[in-house]
Amino acid sequence: MPSPEQWTRPEPGAGPAATAAQPSPEQVIAGLRATTEGGAELTQLLTPEGERLPSAQFDPYVADVDAEALRGLYRDMVLVRRADRESNAMQRQGQLGIWVPLLGQEAAQIGSGRALKPQDMAFPSYREHGVAYARGVDFRELLGIFRCSDHCGWDPAEHGFHPYTIVIGNQVLNATGYAMGQKFDGKVGNASAEDNEATIVYFGDGATSQGDVHEGFVWAAVYDAPIVFFCQNNQWAISEPTERQSRLPLYQRARGYGFPGVRVDGNDVLACLAVSRWALDECRHGNGPVLIEAFTYRMDAHTTTDDPTRYRLSDELEAWKLKDPIERVRAHLARTGGADQAFFDEVQAEADAFAAELRDFCFNMPDPPPERIFANVYAEPSPVLDAQREEYLSYLAGFAGGER
């Protein structure tokens, strides 16, 4: 039976461990608080006010991030947020069937996405638009998925970015298998850094309750797979809060599988970059896997079919607005003289132009031909699929104005 200390004292200094299987009320409260607040072990390099905090462990991983690089991270987040807001608006206008907002999670996605090297592979869920942008995927190529006209608009091998996965947690198994293949192919622990690879997989706090995620943890641990499990804990699994998902902070679940877990401020792009670089580096050297819990907040609905006002309070949202990932970088740049108002105005203008291009593309996006649905289903030709395609096209041709 697991030691009670593992689940009744989630953070250092939270009090003595329970001596029986039933925790005290105080210990339960301490455990729940650690799942809903950052806690003592939260890694943070930029405070919400833009103050730079030192970290002996992680500062070396962002030693190259000067004012210019930080301006680049700021620009990335502003552009991604603007594209996200425009896509959300286009769904409301009937141009997209659905949209999955990333509002509030820009730092977690840009920070981790920019930590990847070209040879690495990323496996997203369905909200990682910022990671896609960081991997060089044209944002317009994401729209076909949500317009329900395409399965995947980009080449996964070219960008090192797998197609979106809708089934909750399934991508963790896919990513673990890919990472195991990297190890079997000798892509870890080599003298040349260019010969080493790693995999990162994204999922939310709700997915940690899925069996696929735990199976991925088991396989990765047994085979020392070079994979970073990147959990974006945005506090809500649709309408279920994190405290109903776990008594422990999610990063501490890694203990049960025998690999390290780290909790990072998911609204701090610098910390997300540093921790992700560290974790990916561990994996490339053969010390994986690693679990990262990015402690962030979903500022919008789960999807455009969701109404968050039915299950969470507005004061919670207002409290998290003060921790905005973009504003803290802006405050730091302004405080340190790393950027002036002209720079911020220029980025905003670029973001508006980016959104206008995206909007124009979406409104003029052609409908795909009906046979498109049969494309890229199998890697090799399939006589069964060919027969189904021919039967379907013949059926359509029987209607007035139908085409063969």
Protein Blocks (a to p, Z undefined) as FASTA:
>chain_A
ZZfklmmmmbghiapcdfbfbdcfklmmmmmmmmmmnbjmlccfbdfkopacddfklmmm
mmmmcfklmmmmmmmmmmmmmmmmmmmmmmmnopafbdcdfehilmmmmmmmmmpcfkbc
cddfklmmmlmmmnopafklmmmmmnopafblcdfklnopacddfbghklmmmmmmmmmm
mmmnopghiablklpccddddddfklmmpfklmmmmmmmmmnopacddddddehiahjac
fklmbfbdfklmmmmnopacddddfkbmklmmmmmmmmmmmmmnopaccddddddddfbd
fblmbcfklmpcfklmmmmmmmofklmmmmmmmmnopacfklmmmmmmmmmmmmmmmmmm
mmmoccddfklmmgokbmbdcfklmmmmmmmmmmmmmpghiaZZ
